[in-house]
Amino acid sequence: MFLQNWWYTTLLGVQQPASPPLTGDHEADLVVVGAGMAGICAALRAMQSGRRVMVVERNIFGGSSTGKSAGFLTPDSELELSQLMRRYGAAGAKDLWSVPVRGIELILATAQEHGFSCDLNRQDSLYLGKGSSGAEAVREEAESRSALGFESTVYSKEELPRVIGSDAYSGGIRYSETWGIDALRFAQQAKRVLLDHGVVVHESSEVVEIGDHLVRTHLGSVRAAEVIVCADKLPRSLTPHADNVFHAQTFLSISEPLGDREVMEMFPGDRFQCWDSDLVYSYFRLTGDNRLLLGGGSAPTTFSLQALQSTRVINRVVNGFRNAFPALSRVRFVQYWPGLIDTTRDLLPTVLRDEKSPWLHFVLGCVGLPWAAFCGDFAARHVLDPGNQEDHHYYHYFRPTRPFFVPLSLEGLLGKPLVFAMNNAWAKYVQVDRTT
Ligand SMILES: Cc1cc2nc3c(=O)[nH]c(=O)nc-3n(C[C@H](O)[C@H](O)[C@H](O)COP(=O)(O)OP(=O)(O)OC[C@H]3O[C@@H](n4cnc5c(N)ncnc54)[C@H](O)[C@@H]3O)c2cc1C
């Protein structure tokens, strides 16, 4: 198993020239900083407005979390429905659940409208309980879905082997309208659409300063009426809002293509995208060419400051999978890669218009491609046509001043990893917030 992002491998041979870096001084009506799923969706929305739009990306389109992701398109990115129900009540949970649902619809509509070749496969989600607490988590999820009128199918431990080739799980819940995607190919093809519609695109262009309506990179600058920042791992020197975001580490691996028999061993019927109920969960699905994509992490390394390159954690994840699926123990994993997912303290995104500089907008800490897609599009809509938007209230959910368990001021004493770990766990398992 060697260290390389599989999605980069799938890009090899694709005719997609890199866009040049920003050099010299320019003007635009709207600049989007960062071309992950959020920035791409912001730019796609702005592209339709007739304004002069520019995207400035440090790496390549999709070159950070988006292009490293496992490509599960499910509303259930990190916060389960039952957790949103506890925190916000039924109405709030339904309101928030519709954010990633609309994000998925946006991604699908874009891919379908422009005919993207991005390994988009319909795959029902299967959330798998482990042990007695896992069975309880499945039951809570089923109750929440039923309370909100969402369809799902629940499997007991005894029923599960009908749909998945393992007896390691204590129960499962299945639901539809979820997909798998190669998000790096999506991002690169979205770049082509933007270029075709007159959007100016610069890759290899790190924004190093944001002044009064002015965005500077190492080699150039652009003056703009409005700026939407959808960048990850921002340094504090660019904005104090960076304090609201940290990152969680996860690892992914990919196997050689499975044979028909192995696919049948794994999924006797339909193919699913799966994850389990562990706090640091494992997740897996099949790609279009039957490769097994398997990911996970470990509690001690989740909030590591740097992306770890060693195989230690992913080997443990692979061994856990082999124990759960003994019939697949001979499957060979060929590549692995780590990734740092930007997250806020409560796993909801932070989206705001800067109070002191109202021309400056931020979309930060989106955990999950669907959340990022919605939030980028949301920010662009509210910049371009604020008077005609009916979902202004999401600014309230996503404000940086919403309640958190441990304040940022304790970082000096406890350290950022601990403050984020405590807040994340609180938001997932305890927090109740009916003030929104
Ligand atoms: C290994 C891994 C697996 C994952 N699996 C899934 C999954 O299966 N399903 C799911 O929904 N989510 C998954 N995620 C999470 C998901 O990828 C992210 O939540 C999502 O991509 C966030 O999108 P974004 O646009 O907000 O951020 P990003 O994709 O991080 O985009 C931010 C962009 O900003 C650019 N940038 C940063 N700083 C600057 C600067 N100064 N100047 C210019 N550009 C800058 C970056 O290069 C980057 O391209 C996974 C993440 C990882 C790392």
The ligand as a MOL file (V3000), in Angstrom:
LIG
                    3D

  0  0  0     0  0            999 V3000
M  V30 BEGIN CTAB
M  V30 COUNTS 53 58 0 0 0
M  V30 BEGIN ATOM
M  V30 1 C -10.1180 11.8240 3.6390 0
M  V30 2 C -11.4380 12.5350 3.6290 0
M  V30 3 C -12.6030 11.8300 3.4030 0
M  V30 4 C -13.8240 12.4950 3.3600 0
M  V30 5 N -14.9370 11.7980 3.0010 0
M  V30 6 C -16.1050 12.4670 2.8270 0
M  V30 7 C -17.2390 11.7890 2.3180 0
M  V30 8 O -17.1970 10.6150 1.9830 0
M  V30 9 N -18.3900 12.5060 2.1740 0
M  V30 10 C -18.4750 13.8250 2.4910 0
M  V30 11 O -19.5390 14.4200 2.3450 0
M  V30 12 N -17.4020 14.4920 2.9690 0
M  V30 13 C -16.2220 13.8500 3.1230 0
M  V30 14 N -15.1260 14.5220 3.5800 0
M  V30 15 C -15.2840 15.9160 3.9770 0
M  V30 16 C -15.4020 16.8150 2.7450 0
M  V30 17 O -14.3760 16.5010 1.8570 0
M  V30 18 C -15.3120 18.2790 3.1480 0
M  V30 19 O -16.2070 18.5180 4.1910 0
M  V30 20 C -15.6560 19.1910 1.9740 0
M  V30 21 O -14.8970 18.8240 0.8550 0
M  V30 22 C -15.4060 20.6330 2.3270 0
M  V30 23 O -15.4820 21.3970 1.1510 0
M  V30 24 P -14.9620 22.8990 1.1860 0
M  V30 25 O -15.1500 23.4780 -0.1510 0
M  V30 26 O -15.5910 23.5900 2.3330 0
M  V30 27 O -13.4200 22.7740 1.5580 0
M  V30 28 P -12.1680 22.2570 0.7080 0
M  V30 29 O -12.4890 21.1500 -0.1840 0
M  V30 30 O -11.0760 22.0580 1.7090 0
M  V30 31 O -11.8330 23.4980 -0.2060 0
M  V30 32 C -11.1540 24.6550 0.2490 0
M  V30 33 C -10.2660 25.1240 -0.8820 0
M  V30 34 O -9.6360 26.3500 -0.4890 0
M  V30 35 C -8.3220 26.3540 -0.9880 0
M  V30 36 N -7.5550 27.3150 -0.2050 0
M  V30 37 C -7.2050 27.2290 1.1000 0
M  V30 38 N -6.5110 28.3280 1.4660 0
M  V30 39 C -6.4400 29.1180 0.3820 0
M  V30 40 C -5.8470 30.3870 0.1380 0
M  V30 41 N -5.1910 31.0470 1.1010 0
M  V30 42 N -5.9390 30.9100 -1.1020 0
M  V30 43 C -6.6080 30.2560 -2.0950 0
M  V30 44 N -7.1930 29.0430 -1.9090 0
M  V30 45 C -7.1100 28.4870 -0.6900 0
M  V30 46 C -7.8700 24.9080 -0.8140 0
M  V30 47 O -6.7670 24.5950 -1.6310 0
M  V30 48 C -9.1330 24.1430 -1.1700 0
M  V30 49 O -9.1860 23.7460 -2.5220 0
M  V30 50 C -13.8870 13.8900 3.6100 0
M  V30 51 C -12.7230 14.5920 3.8360 0
M  V30 52 C -11.4960 13.9460 3.8410 0
M  V30 53 C -10.2590 14.7540 4.0550 0
M  V30 END ATOM
M  V30 BEGIN BOND
M  V30 1 1 1 2
M  V30 2 1 2 3
M  V30 3 2 2 52
M  V30 4 2 3 4
M  V30 5 1 4 5
M  V30 6 1 4 50
M  V30 7 2 5 6
M  V30 8 1 6 7
M  V30 9 1 6 13
M  V30 10 2 7 8
M  V30 11 1 7 9
M  V30 12 1 9 10
M  V30 13 2 10 11
M  V30 14 1 10 12
M  V30 15 2 12 13
M  V30 16 1 13 14
M  V30 17 1 14 15
M  V30 18 1 14 50
M  V30 19 1 15 16
M  V30 20 1 16 17
M  V30 21 1 16 18
M  V30 22 1 18 19
M  V30 23 1 18 20
M  V30 24 1 20 21
M  V30 25 1 20 22
M  V30 26 1 22 23
M  V30 27 1 23 24
M  V30 28 2 24 25
M  V30 29 1 24 26
M  V30 30 1 24 27
M  V30 31 1 27 28
M  V30 32 2 28 29
M  V30 33 1 28 30
M  V30 34 1 28 31
M  V30 35 1 31 32
M  V30 36 1 32 33
M  V30 37 1 33 34
M  V30 38 1 33 48
M  V30 39 1 34 35
M  V30 40 1 35 36
M  V30 41 1 35 46
M  V30 42 1 36 37
M  V30 43 1 36 45
M  V30 44 2 37 38
M  V30 45 1 38 39
M  V30 46 1 39 40
M  V30 47 2 39 45
M  V30 48 1 40 41
M  V30 49 2 40 42
M  V30 50 1 42 43
M  V30 51 2 43 44
M  V30 52 1 44 45
M  V30 53 1 46 47
M  V30 54 1 46 48
M  V30 55 1 48 49
M  V30 56 2 50 51
M  V30 57 1 51 52
M  V30 58 1 52 53
M  V30 END BOND
M  V30 END CTAB
M  END
